[in-house]
Amino acid sequence: MKNLKGLSVSVFKNPLGDCTANGLSSKQTSLLLVGDGIKDVPFEVKDGEDYLVCEYRERFDDYIATPKSVKDAGSWAMFGGNFVYTSDSRFPTNAPIKVFDRVEG
C-alpha cells in the first residue's frame, strides 16, 4: 500500500443510542479521513487500518464520509446518525461531515 495520509477527525455520536447498525463510527472516537478536499495532512494510514473516505456530492453540495471497508465490499451505505469534524483548517468544510456507515442486510 502506498503512503496514504489522512486528517484525524473526532466522531460525534447521538447520546440516545447507536443507529449505525454497528458501523465503524459506533466503535471509534476518532478516525482518519482521506479523499476529496483533504490535502497536506500529517497522519499516515497504517496497513490493515480502516479509515473514512471523504467524497464531495455536487448534487447536494456537501461532503460525506464512508468507511473504506464498506466501499471495498460494494455495500450500500446509509447515514447512521454520526458525524465527524475537526477544528483543523485543512478540513474541507465548515460543517461536520455525515458518516455513511450503516449497512443493512
Backbone hydrogen bonds, N-H to C=O, Kabsch-Sander energy under -0.5 kcal/mol:
donor,donor_aa,acceptor,acceptor_aa,energy
4,L,2,K,-2.1
6,G,43,F,-3.5
7,L,33,L,-2.5
9,V,31,L,-2.9
10,S,85,Y,-2.6
11,V,29,T,-2.6
12,F,10,S,-0.5
12,F,83,F,-3.2
13,K,11,V,-0.5
17,G,14,N,-1.4
19,C,80,G,-0.6
26,S,23,G,-1.3
27,K,23,G,-0.5
27,K,24,L,-1.5
28,Q,24,L,-0.6
31,L,9,V,-2.1
33,L,7,L,-2.2
34,V,52,L,-2.7
36,D,54,C,-2.1
38,I,35,G,-2.2
39,K,37,G,-0.6
43,F,6,G,-1.6
45,V,4,L,-3.2
49,E,46,K,-2.1
52,L,32,L,-2.9
53,V,66,T,-3.0
54,C,34,V,-4.0
54,C,52,L,-0.6
55,E,64,I,-2.7
57,R,62,D,-3.5
58,E,56,Y,-0.7
60,F,57,R,-0.5
61,D,57,R,-1.3
62,D,57,R,-1.5
64,I,55,E,-2.2
65,A,98,K,-2.3
66,T,53,V,-2.0
68,K,51,Y,-2.9
71,K,67,P,-2.0
72,D,68,K,-2.7
73,A,69,S,-1.5
74,G,70,V,-0.7
74,G,71,K,-0.9
75,S,70,V,-1.6
77,A,75,S,-0.7
78,M,102,R,-2.2
80,G,99,V,-1.5
83,F,12,F,-2.1
84,V,97,I,-2.2
85,Y,10,S,-1.8
91,F,88,D,-2.0
97,I,84,V,-2.8
98,K,63,Y,-0.8
99,V,82,N,-2.4
100,F,65,A,-3.2
100,F,98,K,-0.6
101,D,99,V,-1.2
102,R,78,M,-2.4
103,V,20,T,-0.6
103,V,101,D,-0.6
